[in-house]
Amino acid sequence: MAESVDNFSDLKELGIDFNIQELDENFEQAANHLPKLVPSLSEETLLSLYAYYKQGKDGNCNISKPSWFDFKGRAKWEAWKKLDKMPQDQAKALYIDTVKKIDSSFELNAKKERWVVVSTLQNEDTMFTQEKNIVDHVKEGNRENVIKCLKNMNDIQLNNLDENGLSLIHWAADRGSVDILSDLLSYGADINIKDSEGQTALHYSASCGHMDCVRLLLDKGALLNIEDDEGLLPCDVANDENMKQLLACS
């Protein structure tokens, strides 16, 4: 994404040489064409397209950063924020160019059926199954495919942090998938592993209100006294009173 953001100071560098009205028309046409392509796109590509679309449509990011509870919203915010000060016309041109590279058959200025513009990430539910990895299966709660993947993984792979700074056990706790959480632990997931912000699976389960996951983690020996980077314990991020009692909040 950084290469696209930094390398184009002139629209002509993209091979796009038309007036502003034509640019706007082609931008809308590319946006209307995008829903046809979404099922085959990676999350990284969707984030890039989202950022170009928002920068082209609205200019510099003008909303506050979502909380760490909202992983999808925060990823979208960060992608858009990286484009600060990029001219809107340049962002539109990059958006168009990206769509053209994804679909070489896409023709500008052709009369096409209008689709509703999609500016949200949708790939979690629509990616082709053969392109999915274990993270996707955990997010979707597909236990059967998670177990298939686990049989071919070692402890290092099982406890790696992904590009979002989360391990598999964090995703399972976030989704409230107690069965998958149990499977991950049985295959060697580190129950107290921290994400990129110092939070454990117990933090995630507590903050999301997943009581069954909290019970499982405590039963398996999850520590109550691990602080995240902001000095918060799992008890501190729990909103439910029953959850607080379960976590022995003082």
C-alpha positions in Angstrom: 0.0 0.0 0.0 2.8 2.4 0.8 4.2 2.2 -2.7 0.9 3.3 -4.2 0.6 6.1 -1.7 4.0 7.6 -2.3 4.9 7.0 -5.9 2.4 9.1 -7.9 2.6 12.8 -7.9 0.9 13.3 -11.2 -2.2 11.6 -12.6 -0.5 11.1 -15.9 2.0 8.7 -14.2 -1.0 6.4 -13.9 -1.8 6.6 -17.5 -4.9 8.5 -16.7 -5.2 11.8 -18.6 -8.7 13.3 -18.5 -10.5 16.3 -17.2 -12.0 16.5 -13.7 -15.5 15.6 -14.8 -14.3 12.5 -16.6 -12.2 11.6 -13.5 -15.3 11.8 -11.3 -17.4 9.8 -13.7 -14.7 7.1 -14.0 -14.2 7.0 -10.2 -17.9 6.4 -9.7 -17.9 3.8 -12.4 -15.0 2.0 -10.8 -16.8 2.1 -7.4 -19.9 0.6 -9.0 -17.9 -2.2 -10.5 -16.1 -3.1 -7.3 -18.9 -5.3 -5.7 -18.3 -7.8 -8.6 -14.7 -8.2 -7.5 -15.0 -8.2 -3.7 -15.3 -12.0 -3.3 -11.8 -12.6 -4.7 -10.0 -9.8 -3.0 -7.6 -9.9 0.0 -8.2 -7.8 3.1 -5.1 -5.8 2.3 -6.5 -4.9 -1.2 -9.9 -4.0 0.3 -8.3 -1.8 2.8 -6.3 0.0 0.1 -9.5 0.5 -2.0 -11.4 1.7 1.0 -8.7 4.2 1.8 -8.5 5.5 -1.7 -12.3 5.7 -1.9 -12.7 7.7 1.3 -9.8 10.0 0.5 -11.1 10.6 -2.9 -14.7 11.2 -1.8 -14.2 12.9 1.6 -10.6 14.1 1.7 -8.4 13.8 4.8 -9.6 11.5 7.5 -12.1 13.4 9.6 -13.2 10.9 12.2 -11.7 9.8 15.5 -9.8 6.6 15.8 -12.0 3.7 16.8 -11.3 1.9 20.1 -9.1 -1.2 20.2 -12.4 -3.2 20.6 -13.3 -2.4 17.0 -10.5 -4.1 15.0 -12.2 -3.8 11.6 -13.0 -0.1 12.1 -9.5 0.7 13.4 -7.9 -1.1 10.4 -10.0 1.0 8.0 -9.3 4.2 9.9 -5.5 3.6 9.8 -5.6 2.8 6.1 -7.5 6.1 5.4 -5.3 8.1 7.9 -2.1 7.1 6.0 -3.4 9.0 3.0 -3.6 12.4 4.8 -2.6 15.3 2.5 -3.0 13.2 -0.6 -5.0 15.2 -3.2 -8.5 13.9 -3.7 -8.1 13.6 -7.5 -4.9 11.6 -7.0 -6.7 9.2 -4.6 -9.5 8.8 -7.2 -7.0 8.0 -9.9 -5.3 5.4 -7.7 -8.6 3.9 -6.9 -9.4 3.6 -10.6 -6.0 2.3 -11.4 -6.3 -0.4 -8.7 -9.6 -1.6 -10.0 -8.3 -1.7 -13.5 -5.3 -3.8 -12.4 -7.6 -6.2 -10.6 -9.9 -6.6 -13.5 -8.2 -6.1 -16.9 -11.5 -6.4 -18.7 -12.9 -3.4 -16.8 -13.5 -0.6 -19.3 -13.8 3.0 -18.4 -16.6 5.1 -19.8 -18.5 2.0 -20.9 -22.2 1.9 -20.0 -22.6 -0.6 -17.3 -25.4 -1.5 -14.8 -25.1 0.6 -11.7 -24.4 -1.1 -8.4 -24.6 0.2 -4.9 -21.1 1.5 -3.8 -19.5 -0.7 -1.3 -17.1 1.0 1.1 -17.0 -1.6 3.8 -14.9 -4.7 4.2 -16.9 -7.7 3.2 -14.3 -10.4 2.4 -14.6 -12.2 5.8 -17.8 -13.8 4.6 -17.3 -13.9 0.8 -13.8 -15.0 0.1 -13.5 -18.2 -1.8 -13.1 -21.1 0.5 -9.9 -22.3 -1.3 -8.2 -19.0 -0.6 -8.9 -19.0 3.1 -6.4 -19.8 5.8 -6.8 -20.8 9.4 -7.3 -17.2 10.5 -10.3 -16.9 8.2 -11.7 -20.1 9.5 -11.3 -19.0 13.1 -13.0 -15.7 12.4 -15.9 -17.5 10.7 -16.2 -20.2 13.4 -15.6 -23.0 11.0 -14.4 -25.6 13.5 -14.0 -28.4 11.0 -11.6 -26.5 8.8 -9.7 -25.1 11.8 -9.0 -28.6 13.0 -7.8 -29.6 9.5 -5.4 -26.7 9.6 -4.2 -27.4 13.1 -3.1 -30.9 12.2 -0.5 -29.4 9.9 0.8 -26.6 12.2 3.6 -26.4 14.7 3.7 -24.5 18.0 5.5 -21.5 16.5 2.9 -21.1 13.7 0.1 -21.6 16.2 1.3 -18.7 18.4 2.4 -16.3 15.7 0.9 -12.8 15.6 -0.7 -11.8 12.3 -0.6 -8.5 10.5 -3.3 -7.2 12.9 -1.1 -8.1 15.9 -3.3 -11.0 17.0 -2.8 -14.7 17.4 -5.3 -17.4 16.7 -6.4 -17.6 20.3 -7.2 -13.9 20.3 -9.4 -14.2 17.3 -11.3 -17.2 18.8 -11.8 -15.3 22.1 -12.9 -12.1 20.2 -15.5 -14.2 18.3 -16.7 -16.1 21.3 -15.9 -19.4 19.7 -15.4 -21.5 22.8 -15.1 -24.8 21.0 -12.4 -23.5 18.7 -10.7 -21.8 21.6 -10.6 -25.2 23.3 -9.2 -26.8 20.2 -6.5 -24.2 19.9 -5.4 -24.8 23.5 -5.4 -28.5 23.1 -3.0 -28.1 20.1 -0.6 -26.0 22.1 -1.8 -22.4 21.9 -0.2 -20.2 24.6 -3.1 -19.3 26.8 -1.4 -16.2 28.1 0.1 -14.9 24.9 -0.1 -11.2 24.4 -1.3 -9.3 21.3 0.6 -6.3 19.9 -1.0 -4.1 22.6 -0.3 -6.5 25.5 -3.7 -8.1 25.8 -4.4 -11.7 26.3 -7.3 -13.9 25.2 -8.8 -13.3 28.7 -8.8 -9.6 28.0 -10.7 -10.2 24.7 -13.2 -12.6 26.2 -13.9 -10.3 29.2 -14.3 -7.1 27.1 -16.6 -8.8 24.6 -18.7 -10.5 27.3 -18.0 -14.1 26.3 -18.7 -15.8 29.6 -18.1 -19.3 28.3 -14.7 -18.4 26.9 -13.7 -16.7 30.2 -14.7 -19.8 32.1 -12.8 -22.1 29.8 -9.7 -19.9 30.0 -9.8 -19.7 33.8 -10.3 -23.4 34.0 -7.2 -23.9 31.7 -5.1 -21.7 33.9 -5.2 -18.2 32.3 -3.6 -15.6 34.5 -5.8 -12.8 35.9 -2.9 -10.5 36.7 -1.5 -9.8 33.3 -1.7 -6.1 32.4 -1.9 -4.8 28.9 0.2 -1.9 27.6 -2.2 0.6 29.2 -2.0 -1.1 32.6 -5.4 -2.8 32.4 -6.2 -6.2 33.7 -8.9 -8.5 32.2 -11.1 -7.4 35.1 -10.7 -3.7 34.1 -12.0 -4.2 30.6 -15.1 -6.3 31.7 -18.4 -4.4 31.5 -20.7 -7.0 32.9 -21.1 -7.4 36.7 -21.3 -11.2 36.5 -18.1 -11.1 34.4 -16.4 -9.0 37.0 -17.3 -11.4 39.8 -16.0 -14.3 37.7 -12.7 -12.5 37.3 -12.5 -11.8 41.0 -12.5 -8.0 40.6 -11.9 -6.2 43.9 
